[in-house]
Amino acid sequence: MTTEANQTLFENIIKQSKLGQLLTKPTVLSGGLLHQTNQIQTTTGM
């Protein structure tokens, strides 16, 4: 999945979850063997 696609995906998830606005770009975390893990920061939670 491209960075732009990830950005849109996270924006949609945040909107549906009512977490406010995305503050930073999603950060890919290391350590996932089968799945990709990302960190996001929003205005009302993380």
PyMOL Python script that loads the backbone (N, CA, C, O; Angstrom):
from pymol import cmd

cmd.read_pdbstr("""\
ATOM      1  N   MET A   1       0.845  -1.165   0.000  1.00  0.00           N
ATOM      2  CA  MET A   1       0.000   0.000   0.000  1.00  0.00           C
ATOM      3  C   MET A   1       0.895   1.234   0.000  1.00  0.00           C
ATOM      4  O   MET A   1       1.887   1.274   0.728  1.00  0.00           O
ATOM      5  N   THR A   2       0.565   2.228  -0.795  1.00  0.00           N
ATOM      6  CA  THR A   2       1.398   3.426  -0.888  1.00  0.00           C
ATOM      7  C   THR A   2       1.177   4.343   0.301  1.00  0.00           C
ATOM      8  O   THR A   2       0.209   4.198   1.048  1.00  0.00           O
ATOM      9  N   THR A   3       2.083   5.280   0.463  1.00  0.00           N
ATOM     10  CA  THR A   3       1.986   6.237   1.566  1.00  0.00           C
ATOM     11  C   THR A   3       0.704   7.050   1.467  1.00  0.00           C
ATOM     12  O   THR A   3       0.044   7.290   2.478  1.00  0.00           O
ATOM     13  N   GLU A   4       0.341   7.482   0.247  1.00  0.00           N
ATOM     14  CA  GLU A   4      -0.879   8.265   0.057  1.00  0.00           C
ATOM     15  C   GLU A   4      -2.115   7.433   0.390  1.00  0.00           C
ATOM     16  O   GLU A   4      -3.068   7.940   0.981  1.00  0.00           O
ATOM     17  N   ALA A   5      -2.097   6.173   0.015  1.00  0.00           N
ATOM     18  CA  ALA A   5      -3.226   5.286   0.319  1.00  0.00           C
ATOM     19  C   ALA A   5      -3.338   5.077   1.825  1.00  0.00           C
ATOM     20  O   ALA A   5      -4.444   5.069   2.365  1.00  0.00           O
ATOM     21  N   ASN A   6      -2.208   4.907   2.509  1.00  0.00           N
ATOM     22  CA  ASN A   6      -2.203   4.775   3.971  1.00  0.00           C
ATOM     23  C   ASN A   6      -2.759   6.034   4.616  1.00  0.00           C
ATOM     24  O   ASN A   6      -3.566   5.956   5.542  1.00  0.00           O
ATOM     25  N   GLN A   7      -2.334   7.184   4.136  1.00  0.00           N
ATOM     26  CA  GLN A   7      -2.789   8.465   4.690  1.00  0.00           C
ATOM     27  C   GLN A   7      -4.314   8.556   4.583  1.00  0.00           C
ATOM     28  O   GLN A   7      -4.979   8.918   5.553  1.00  0.00           O
ATOM     29  N   THR A   8      -4.862   8.234   3.428  1.00  0.00           N
ATOM     30  CA  THR A   8      -6.310   8.278   3.222  1.00  0.00           C
ATOM     31  C   THR A   8      -7.016   7.254   4.098  1.00  0.00           C
ATOM     32  O   THR A   8      -8.062   7.555   4.673  1.00  0.00           O
ATOM     33  N   LEU A   9      -6.469   6.061   4.210  1.00  0.00           N
ATOM     34  CA  LEU A   9      -7.043   5.021   5.056  1.00  0.00           C
ATOM     35  C   LEU A   9      -7.119   5.484   6.506  1.00  0.00           C
ATOM     36  O   LEU A   9      -8.163   5.350   7.146  1.00  0.00           O
ATOM     37  N   PHE A  10      -6.024   6.027   7.027  1.00  0.00           N
ATOM     38  CA  PHE A  10      -6.005   6.487   8.413  1.00  0.00           C
ATOM     39  C   PHE A  10      -6.944   7.668   8.628  1.00  0.00           C
ATOM     40  O   PHE A  10      -7.597   7.752   9.668  1.00  0.00           O
ATOM     41  N   GLU A  11      -7.023   8.581   7.660  1.00  0.00           N
ATOM     42  CA  GLU A  11      -7.948   9.706   7.786  1.00  0.00           C
ATOM     43  C   GLU A  11      -9.385   9.217   7.869  1.00  0.00           C
ATOM     44  O   GLU A  11     -10.178   9.759   8.638  1.00  0.00           O
ATOM     45  N   ASN A  12      -9.731   8.202   7.089  1.00  0.00           N
ATOM     46  CA  ASN A  12     -11.082   7.637   7.137  1.00  0.00           C
ATOM     47  C   ASN A  12     -11.352   6.939   8.468  1.00  0.00           C
ATOM     48  O   ASN A  12     -12.432   7.093   9.038  1.00  0.00           O
ATOM     49  N   ILE A  13     -10.389   6.181   8.964  1.00  0.00           N
ATOM     50  CA  ILE A  13     -10.548   5.492  10.253  1.00  0.00           C
ATOM     51  C   ILE A  13     -10.714   6.515  11.378  1.00  0.00           C
ATOM     52  O   ILE A  13     -11.576   6.355  12.242  1.00  0.00           O
ATOM     53  N   ILE A  14      -9.893   7.558  11.369  1.00  0.00           N
ATOM     54  CA  ILE A  14      -9.962   8.591  12.400  1.00  0.00           C
ATOM     55  C   ILE A  14     -11.306   9.308  12.366  1.00  0.00           C
ATOM     56  O   ILE A  14     -11.891   9.591  13.412  1.00  0.00           O
ATOM     57  N   LYS A  15     -11.791   9.599  11.171  1.00  0.00           N
ATOM     58  CA  LYS A  15     -13.080  10.281  11.028  1.00  0.00           C
ATOM     59  C   LYS A  15     -14.213   9.405  11.570  1.00  0.00           C
ATOM     60  O   LYS A  15     -15.072   9.893  12.305  1.00  0.00           O
ATOM     61  N   GLN A  16     -14.223   8.134  11.219  1.00  0.00           N
ATOM     62  CA  GLN A  16     -15.268   7.219  11.675  1.00  0.00           C
ATOM     63  C   GLN A  16     -15.198   6.985  13.179  1.00  0.00           C
ATOM     64  O   GLN A  16     -16.224   6.762  13.821  1.00  0.00           O
ATOM     65  N   SER A  17     -13.994   7.035  13.742  1.00  0.00           N
ATOM     66  CA  SER A  17     -13.807   6.797  15.175  1.00  0.00           C
ATOM     67  C   SER A  17     -13.937   8.076  16.003  1.00  0.00           C
ATOM     68  O   SER A  17     -13.871   8.034  17.231  1.00  0.00           O
ATOM     69  N   LYS A  18     -14.120   9.209  15.330  1.00  0.00           N
ATOM     70  CA  LYS A  18     -14.265  10.523  15.988  1.00  0.00           C
ATOM     71  C   LYS A  18     -13.071  10.841  16.883  1.00  0.00           C
ATOM     72  O   LYS A  18     -13.224  11.224  18.042  1.00  0.00           O
ATOM     73  N   LEU A  19     -11.871  10.672  16.310  1.00  0.00           N
ATOM     74  CA  LEU A  19     -10.635  10.937  17.049  1.00  0.00           C
ATOM     75  C   LEU A  19     -10.054  12.314  16.744  1.00  0.00           C
ATOM     76  O   LEU A  19      -8.941  12.618  17.175  1.00  0.00           O
ATOM     77  N   GLY A  20     -10.773  13.140  16.020  1.00  0.00           N
ATOM     78  CA  GLY A  20     -10.286  14.483  15.700  1.00  0.00           C
ATOM     79  C   GLY A  20      -9.552  14.504  14.367  1.00  0.00           C
ATOM     80  O   GLY A  20      -9.955  13.843  13.410  1.00  0.00           O
ATOM     81  N   GLN A  21      -8.468  15.274  14.319  1.00  0.00           N
ATOM     82  CA  GLN A  21      -7.673  15.435  13.106  1.00  0.00           C
ATOM     83  C   GLN A  21      -6.325  14.744  13.258  1.00  0.00           C
ATOM     84  O   GLN A  21      -5.779  14.655  14.358  1.00  0.00           O
ATOM     85  N   LEU A  22      -5.800  14.262  12.149  1.00  0.00           N
ATOM     86  CA  LEU A  22      -4.476  13.642  12.125  1.00  0.00           C
ATOM     87  C   LEU A  22      -3.423  14.733  12.279  1.00  0.00           C
ATOM     88  O   LEU A  22      -3.426  15.698  11.515  1.00  0.00           O
ATOM     89  N   LEU A  23      -2.521  14.600  13.251  1.00  0.00           N
ATOM     90  CA  LEU A  23      -1.505  15.623  13.509  1.00  0.00           C
ATOM     91  C   LEU A  23      -0.225  15.396  12.718  1.00  0.00           C
ATOM     92  O   LEU A  23       0.398  16.350  12.254  1.00  0.00           O
ATOM     93  N   THR A  24       0.169  14.132  12.563  1.00  0.00           N
ATOM     94  CA  THR A  24       1.409  13.807  11.857  1.00  0.00           C
ATOM     95  C   THR A  24       1.130  12.668  10.874  1.00  0.00           C
ATOM     96  O   THR A  24       0.088  12.015  10.937  1.00  0.00           O
ATOM     97  N   LYS A  25       2.064  12.451   9.985  1.00  0.00           N
ATOM     98  CA  LYS A  25       1.939  11.322   9.071  1.00  0.00           C
ATOM     99  C   LYS A  25       2.049  10.026   9.870  1.00  0.00           C
ATOM    100  O   LYS A  25       2.773   9.982  10.865  1.00  0.00           O
ATOM    101  N   PRO A  26       1.347   8.969   9.456  1.00  0.00           N
ATOM    102  CA  PRO A  26       1.482   7.674  10.138  1.00  0.00           C
ATOM    103  C   PRO A  26       2.937   7.191  10.088  1.00  0.00           C
ATOM    104  O   PRO A  26       3.602   7.296   9.058  1.00  0.00           O
ATOM    105  N   THR A  27       3.414   6.664  11.213  1.00  0.00           N
ATOM    106  CA  THR A  27       4.775   6.156  11.326  1.00  0.00           C
ATOM    107  C   THR A  27       4.731   4.633  11.326  1.00  0.00           C
ATOM    108  O   THR A  27       3.988   4.030  12.100  1.00  0.00           O
ATOM    109  N   VAL A  28       5.521   4.015  10.464  1.00  0.00           N
ATOM    110  CA  VAL A  28       5.598   2.556  10.416  1.00  0.00           C
ATOM    111  C   VAL A  28       6.488   2.093  11.560  1.00  0.00           C
ATOM    112  O   VAL A  28       7.617   2.559  11.708  1.00  0.00           O
ATOM    113  N   LEU A  29       5.972   1.172  12.368  1.00  0.00           N
ATOM    114  CA  LEU A  29       6.731   0.605  13.481  1.00  0.00           C
ATOM    115  C   LEU A  29       7.335  -0.724  13.062  1.00  0.00           C
ATOM    116  O   LEU A  29       6.734  -1.467  12.287  1.00  0.00           O
ATOM    117  N   SER A  30       8.513  -1.021  13.568  1.00  0.00           N
ATOM    118  CA  SER A  30       9.170  -2.279  13.217  1.00  0.00           C
ATOM    119  C   SER A  30       8.695  -3.393  14.128  1.00  0.00           C
ATOM    120  O   SER A  30       8.129  -3.142  15.192  1.00  0.00           O
ATOM    121  N   GLY A  31       8.931  -4.629  13.702  1.00  0.00           N
ATOM    122  CA  GLY A  31       8.655  -5.772  14.552  1.00  0.00           C
ATOM    123  C   GLY A  31       7.529  -6.662  14.090  1.00  0.00           C
ATOM    124  O   GLY A  31       7.372  -7.765  14.614  1.00  0.00           O
ATOM    125  N   GLY A  32       6.742  -6.228  13.132  1.00  0.00           N
ATOM    126  CA  GLY A  32       5.646  -7.062  12.664  1.00  0.00           C
ATOM    127  C   GLY A  32       6.128  -8.104  11.674  1.00  0.00           C
ATOM    128  O   GLY A  32       6.730  -7.759  10.657  1.00  0.00           O
ATOM    129  N   LEU A  33       5.874  -9.368  11.954  1.00  0.00           N
ATOM    130  CA  LEU A  33       6.305 -10.430  11.057  1.00  0.00           C
ATOM    131  C   LEU A  33       5.317 -10.599   9.907  1.00  0.00           C
ATOM    132  O   LEU A  33       5.721 -10.676   8.747  1.00  0.00           O
ATOM    133  N   LEU A  34       4.036 -10.657  10.222  1.00  0.00           N
ATOM    134  CA  LEU A  34       3.027 -10.881   9.195  1.00  0.00           C
ATOM    135  C   LEU A  34       2.215  -9.639   8.845  1.00  0.00           C
ATOM    136  O   LEU A  34       1.604  -9.578   7.778  1.00  0.00           O
ATOM    137  N   HIS A  35       2.206  -8.656   9.730  1.00  0.00           N
ATOM    138  CA  HIS A  35       1.379  -7.469   9.529  1.00  0.00           C
ATOM    139  C   HIS A  35       2.215  -6.220   9.729  1.00  0.00           C
ATOM    140  O   HIS A  35       3.221  -6.232  10.440  1.00  0.00           O
ATOM    141  N   GLN A  36       1.782  -5.135   9.089  1.00  0.00           N
ATOM    142  CA  GLN A  36       2.438  -3.850   9.270  1.00  0.00           C
ATOM    143  C   GLN A  36       1.728  -3.107  10.398  1.00  0.00           C
ATOM    144  O   GLN A  36       0.498  -3.072  10.444  1.00  0.00           O
ATOM    145  N   THR A  37       2.496  -2.518  11.302  1.00  0.00           N
ATOM    146  CA  THR A  37       1.950  -1.767  12.426  1.00  0.00           C
ATOM    147  C   THR A  37       2.323  -0.307  12.255  1.00  0.00           C
ATOM    148  O   THR A  37       3.465   0.021  11.935  1.00  0.00           O
ATOM    149  N   ASN A  38       1.345   0.572  12.471  1.00  0.00           N
ATOM    150  CA  ASN A  38       1.571   2.002  12.313  1.00  0.00           C
ATOM    151  C   ASN A  38       1.180   2.737  13.574  1.00  0.00           C
ATOM    152  O   ASN A  38       0.317   2.290  14.330  1.00  0.00           O
ATOM    153  N   GLN A  39       1.828   3.878  13.795  1.00  0.00           N
ATOM    154  CA  GLN A  39       1.493   4.757  14.906  1.00  0.00           C
ATOM    155  C   GLN A  39       0.922   6.042  14.317  1.00  0.00           C
ATOM    156  O   GLN A  39       1.458   6.592  13.355  1.00  0.00           O
ATOM    157  N   ILE A  40      -0.176   6.512  14.911  1.00  0.00           N
ATOM    158  CA  ILE A  40      -0.760   7.777  14.475  1.00  0.00           C
ATOM    159  C   ILE A  40      -0.973   8.674  15.691  1.00  0.00           C
ATOM    160  O   ILE A  40      -1.128   8.183  16.810  1.00  0.00           O
ATOM    161  N   GLN A  41      -0.981   9.981  15.472  1.00  0.00           N
ATOM    162  CA  GLN A  41      -1.273  10.946  16.521  1.00  0.00           C
ATOM    163  C   GLN A  41      -2.427  11.810  16.047  1.00  0.00           C
ATOM    164  O   GLN A  41      -2.411  12.332  14.932  1.00  0.00           O
ATOM    165  N   THR A  42      -3.429  11.955  16.904  1.00  0.00           N
ATOM    166  CA  THR A  42      -4.605  12.759  16.573  1.00  0.00           C
ATOM    167  C   THR A  42      -4.816  13.835  17.629  1.00  0.00           C
ATOM    168  O   THR A  42      -4.129  13.863  18.650  1.00  0.00           O
ATOM    169  N   THR A  43      -5.768  14.711  17.372  1.00  0.00           N
ATOM    170  CA  THR A  43      -6.020  15.819  18.289  1.00  0.00           C
ATOM    171  C   THR A  43      -6.693  15.371  19.578  1.00  0.00           C
ATOM    172  O   THR A  43      -6.567  16.055  20.593  1.00  0.00           O
ATOM    173  N   THR A  44      -7.408  14.238  19.573  1.00  0.00           N
ATOM    174  CA  THR A  44      -8.115  13.807  20.784  1.00  0.00           C
ATOM    175  C   THR A  44      -7.616  12.490  21.354  1.00  0.00           C
ATOM    176  O   THR A  44      -8.143  12.042  22.372  1.00  0.00           O
ATOM    177  N   GLY A  45      -6.644  11.862  20.760  1.00  0.00           N
ATOM    178  CA  GLY A  45      -6.133  10.597  21.275  1.00  0.00           C
ATOM    179  C   GLY A  45      -5.034  10.056  20.390  1.00  0.00           C
ATOM    180  O   GLY A  45      -4.690  10.640  19.363  1.00  0.00           O
ATOM    181  N   MET A  46      -4.482   8.909  20.817  1.00  0.00           N
ATOM    182  CA  MET A  46      -3.441   8.272  20.013  1.00  0.00           C
ATOM    183  C   MET A  46      -3.784   6.831  19.808  1.00  0.00           C
ATOM    184  O   MET A  46      -3.035   6.106  19.154  1.00  0.00           O
TER     185      MET A  46
END
""", "prot")
cmd.dss("prot")
cmd.show_as("cartoon", "prot")
cmd.util.cbc("prot")
cmd.orient("prot")
